[in-house]
């Protein structure tokens, strides 16, 4: 099932999880780390479609890869000093 994500659409956390194909614990980590923005309405979170689209964008992936490679370089340098 391919569902189009509408940038201005409003999604529940379970809808966002289904669209991103992630678990609820992963969704909580994304909220906690500030990687996805949501607004609390009543007792539930609502996520704009543009936030979901941003999560799967190539720019975010490039940023994550760069962050990983920077961290890897620091670890390798630290190990090599031993």
N, C-alpha and C positions, 0 to 999 in steps of 0.2 A: 504494500500500500504506500504509494507516494502521495504525500499531502503537501500542498504548497504552503509555505510559511509566509504569512502576510506581515510585512514590516510594522504596520500600525495595528495589527491584531493583538488581542490580549489573551494570554494563555495561563492556565493553571500550572502548578508545578508538575502534576502528573502528565498533562499534555506536553509540556516541555521535555520531560523525561522520555516520553514515547518518541517525540520528534528527534531528540538527540541520541536516542537508544542508549540511555545510561540508567544506572540504578538510583534509588532514592538517596543512598549514602554518598554517591558521587555528586548528586545535585546539591546536597547539603554542603559538601566540601567546596563546590563552586561558589555558593552563596558566602560561605565563611571567608574564603580567600578573596572575595570581591571580584571574581572572574566573570560573574554574571549578575546584573543588577535586577532587583525585583522590588516591588512595592507591596507592603502589607495592607490588605483590604479586609477589614473585619479581623478574622483570625487566620486568614489564608494569604499566601503570596500570589501575586500576579506578575507575569513577565511579558514585556512587550516583544513582539515578533522580531524586531530589529536586534534585540539582545540575543535571541536564539540564532539568528542569521550570523551575527558577529562571532558566535562561538565556532561556527563551521567555516569561517572565512579564511582564505589563504594568508591574509596578513597576520591573523592571530597565530596560525600555525607557524609562520616564519618567526614570529616573536618567541614562541615556545621553543622552537629548535635553537634559536640563538641563545636563549637563556640556558638551555641544557648544555650546549657546547661551551659556553662561558664557564659554567659550573664544572664541567668535565675537565676543562683546561686547568682550573684552579686545583682540583683534586690531583690531577697528574703531576702538576708542578710541585705540590706539597709532598707527594709520594717520592718524587725524584730527589727531593732535598734530603730524604732520609738516607 
